[in-house]
Amino acid sequence: MLRNYFRLALRNVTRNRFSSAINIGGLAIGMSVAILIGLWVFDELSFDRSIPDHDRIAAVMQNQEISGSVQTWWGQAKQLAPALRKDFGSRFKHIVRTFGPSPQPLSAGNTRIKASGAYVDPEIADMLSLDMVGGDRNALKDESSIILSASVAKNLFGMGDPMGKIVKVNNDHPLKVTGVYTDLPGNSSFAGYGYIIPFAYLEHTDSNVARLYWGNSWFNTYVQLNDREDMAAASLAIKDVKAR
């Protein structure tokens, strides 16, 4: 009987080729669009969900009143994170400053690549619960260190062990590889972190960054709330921190 159904269907298709093509084409397009929409919705709903305690991690935003209207910025002054640690440290488990990510040339021996990475306070390793496949989460304690994602480490060193090797950033700054971590997912706010360098290294090697004060909102600040801290209460508490 099933064979007869197929024969009947094939006969109808061959007899009405034009209308069959329209119907089959429309069905294929509809299914394709539905699948694409489903994939997009899944990607949006799973964004940052791979990070443990993602619901306790937040980007600190800045409101500025300009010409009578309030504008909200992602950018912050580098002084914000130390001020939060000093005055509101009990509310947060981790506070980190970031600069980047941005692509820069990396070199190790004769190998040269371009990879995206960022300058970040060392607490980022614990905040993101980095899966360290080499070294540990204290790998950024040394100011002249660098940790690499597994893919960047492979591109630079192949199958060799990158630990303890020297990587030059922007063909100038030699940094020691102290850790390798599993690549962060593409549907993450930190997907561009192919390498991480301590933020303090940027401050001590870039005279322009060293001179910046509260008026320069060049950086981003992320916090992880303490387990019993309320997000709304913490946000209200720090709303005037820049004026202090």
C-alpha positions as CSV (number, residue, x, y, z in Angstrom):
1,M,0.0,0.0,0.0
2,L,2.8,2.4,0.8
3,R,4.3,1.8,-2.7
4,N,0.9,2.7,-4.2
5,Y,0.9,6.0,-2.2
6,F,4.3,6.9,-3.7
7,R,3.2,6.0,-7.2
8,L,0.1,8.1,-6.8
9,A,2.1,11.1,-5.5
10,L,4.7,10.8,-8.2
11,R,1.9,10.7,-10.9
12,N,0.3,13.8,-9.5
13,V,3.6,15.6,-9.4
14,T,4.4,14.7,-13.0
15,R,0.9,15.7,-14.2
16,N,1.0,19.1,-12.5
17,R,4.6,20.0,-12.6
18,F,4.2,23.8,-12.3
19,S,1.9,23.8,-9.4
20,S,3.9,21.0,-7.7
21,A,7.1,23.0,-8.1
22,I,5.4,26.0,-6.5
23,N,4.0,23.9,-3.6
24,I,7.2,22.0,-2.9
25,G,9.4,25.1,-3.3
26,G,7.1,27.1,-0.9
27,L,7.2,24.2,1.6
28,A,11.0,24.1,1.4
29,I,11.4,27.8,1.8
30,G,8.9,27.8,4.8
31,M,10.8,25.0,6.5
32,S,14.1,26.7,5.9
33,V,12.9,30.0,7.4
34,A,11.4,28.2,10.4
35,I,14.7,26.4,11.0
36,L,16.7,29.6,10.7
37,I,14.3,31.4,13.1
38,G,14.5,28.6,15.5
39,L,18.3,28.6,15.5
40,W,18.4,32.3,16.0
41,V,16.0,32.1,18.9
42,F,18.0,29.3,20.5
43,D,21.2,31.4,20.1
44,E,19.6,34.4,21.7
45,L,18.1,32.5,24.6
46,S,21.4,30.7,25.2
47,F,23.6,33.8,25.0
48,D,26.1,33.8,27.9
49,R,24.2,30.8,29.5
50,S,27.4,28.7,29.3
51,I,29.1,30.9,31.9
52,P,28.4,29.6,35.5
53,D,26.5,32.1,37.6
54,H,25.8,34.1,34.5
55,D,22.8,35.6,36.3
56,R,25.1,37.1,38.9
57,I,27.4,38.8,36.4
58,A,26.7,42.3,35.1
59,A,28.2,45.0,33.0
60,V,28.4,48.4,34.9
61,M,26.7,51.1,32.7
62,Q,27.2,54.8,32.9
63,N,24.4,57.5,32.6
64,Q,25.5,60.9,31.3
65,E,23.3,63.9,31.0
66,I,24.2,65.7,27.7
67,S,22.2,68.6,26.4
68,G,19.2,67.8,28.6
69,S,19.0,64.1,27.7
70,V,20.4,61.1,29.5
71,Q,22.7,58.8,27.5
72,T,23.7,55.4,28.7
73,W,27.3,54.3,27.9
74,W,29.1,51.0,28.2
75,G,32.4,52.9,28.6
76,Q,33.8,53.5,32.1
77,A,36.9,55.2,33.6
78,K,39.6,52.9,34.8
79,Q,39.2,54.4,38.3
80,L,35.7,52.9,38.6
81,A,36.7,49.4,39.5
82,P,39.1,50.4,42.3
83,A,36.4,52.7,43.7
84,L,33.9,49.9,43.7
85,R,36.3,47.6,45.5
86,K,37.0,50.3,48.1
87,D,33.5,51.5,48.9
88,F,31.3,48.5,47.9
89,G,33.6,45.5,48.0
90,S,31.2,43.6,50.3
91,R,28.5,43.6,47.6
92,F,30.7,42.0,44.9
93,K,32.5,38.7,44.6
94,H,34.6,39.9,41.6
95,I,35.2,43.3,39.9
96,V,37.2,43.5,36.7
97,R,38.2,46.2,34.2
98,T,38.6,45.3,30.5
99,F,40.2,47.0,27.5
100,G,39.3,45.3,24.3
101,P,38.8,42.8,22.8
102,S,40.7,44.0,19.7
103,P,42.9,42.2,17.2
104,Q,46.6,42.5,17.5
105,P,49.6,40.6,15.9
106,L,51.1,37.9,18.1
107,S,54.4,36.2,17.4
108,A,56.2,33.3,18.9
109,G,59.6,32.5,17.2
110,N,59.0,32.6,13.5
111,T,55.2,32.1,13.8
112,R,53.1,35.2,13.4
113,I,49.3,35.4,13.6
114,K,46.6,38.0,14.3
115,A,44.2,37.3,17.1
116,S,41.6,39.1,19.2
117,G,42.2,39.6,22.9
118,A,41.9,41.9,25.8
119,Y,43.6,43.5,28.8
120,V,41.7,42.4,31.9
121,D,42.1,42.3,35.7
122,P,43.2,38.8,36.8
123,E,39.8,38.1,38.6
124,I,38.3,37.4,35.1
125,A,39.6,33.8,35.3
126,D,37.4,33.1,38.4
127,M,34.5,35.3,37.2
128,L,34.2,33.3,33.9
129,S,35.2,30.0,35.5
130,L,37.8,29.5,32.8
131,D,38.4,25.9,32.0
132,M,42.2,25.9,32.3
133,V,43.9,23.1,30.2
134,G,47.3,24.5,31.1
135,G,48.2,26.4,34.2
136,D,45.5,27.5,36.7
137,R,43.2,30.4,37.4
138,N,46.1,32.3,39.1
139,A,48.0,32.4,35.8
140,L,47.5,36.2,35.5
141,K,49.0,37.2,38.8
142,D,52.3,38.0,37.1
143,E,51.9,41.4,35.4
144,S,54.0,40.2,32.4
145,S,52.0,37.1,31.7
146,I,49.6,36.1,29.0
147,I,47.1,33.3,28.8
148,L,45.9,31.9,25.5
149,S,42.7,30.2,24.3
150,A,43.3,26.7,23.1
151,S,42.8,27.7,19.4
152,V,45.2,30.6,19.6
153,A,47.8,28.4,21.4
154,K,47.5,25.8,18.7
155,N,47.9,28.5,15.9
156,L,51.1,29.8,17.6
157,F,52.7,26.6,18.8
158,G,51.1,23.8,16.9
159,M,51.2,20.6,18.9
160,G,54.0,22.0,21.1
161,D,53.6,22.9,24.8
162,P,53.1,26.7,25.0
163,M,53.6,26.9,28.8
164,G,56.5,29.2,29.7
165,K,57.1,30.3,26.1
166,I,57.4,33.9,25.1
167,V,54.8,35.6,23.0
168,K,55.3,39.1,21.6
169,V,52.2,41.3,21.3
170,N,52.2,43.9,18.6
171,N,55.8,42.8,17.7
172,D,57.1,44.5,20.8
173,H,55.9,43.4,24.2
174,P,57.3,40.0,25.3
175,L,55.0,38.1,27.6
176,K,55.3,34.7,29.2
177,V,52.5,32.1,28.6
178,T,51.3,31.0,32.0
179,G,48.0,29.4,31.0
180,V,45.8,28.0,28.3
181,Y,42.0,27.9,28.5
182,T,39.3,26.3,26.5
183,D,37.9,28.7,23.9
184,L,34.9,30.7,25.1
185,P,31.6,30.0,23.2
186,G,30.8,32.2,20.2
187,N,27.4,33.2,21.8
188,S,29.1,34.9,24.7
189,S,29.9,38.5,25.6
190,F,33.5,37.3,25.9
191,A,33.8,35.4,22.6
192,G,36.6,37.6,21.4
193,Y,39.0,36.7,24.2
194,G,41.5,34.7,22.3
195,Y,44.2,35.8,24.7
196,I,44.1,37.7,28.0
197,I,46.8,40.1,29.4
198,P,46.7,41.6,32.9
199,F,45.2,45.1,32.9
200,A,48.1,46.3,35.1
201,Y,50.5,45.6,32.2
202,L,48.6,48.1,30.0
203,E,48.7,50.7,32.7
204,H,52.4,50.4,33.3
205,T,53.4,50.2,29.6
206,D,51.1,52.8,28.0
207,S,51.8,56.3,29.2
208,N,48.5,57.5,27.8
209,V,46.5,55.0,29.8
210,A,48.5,55.8,32.9
211,R,47.5,59.5,32.7
212,L,43.7,58.9,32.3
213,Y,41.3,60.0,35.0
214,W,37.5,59.9,35.6
215,G,36.7,61.9,32.5
216,N,38.0,59.2,30.2
217,S,35.5,56.4,29.7
218,W,37.7,54.1,27.6
219,F,37.1,50.8,29.5
220,N,34.5,48.4,30.5
221,T,33.7,47.2,34.0
222,Y,32.1,43.8,34.9
223,V,31.0,42.7,38.4
224,Q,29.9,39.5,39.9
225,L,27.5,39.9,42.8
226,N,27.9,38.1,46.1
227,D,25.5,35.2,46.5
228,R,23.0,37.0,48.7
229,E,23.3,40.4,47.0
230,D,20.3,41.8,45.1
231,M,21.0,43.2,41.6
232,A,18.7,46.1,41.9
233,A,20.0,47.0,45.4
234,A,23.6,46.9,44.2
235,S,22.8,49.0,41.2
236,L,21.1,51.6,43.4
237,A,24.0,51.7,45.9
238,I,26.6,52.5,43.2
239,K,24.6,55.0,41.2
240,D,26.6,58.0,42.4
241,V,30.0,56.3,42.7
242,K,31.6,58.6,40.1
243,A,30.8,61.7,42.1
244,R,32.6,60.4,45.2
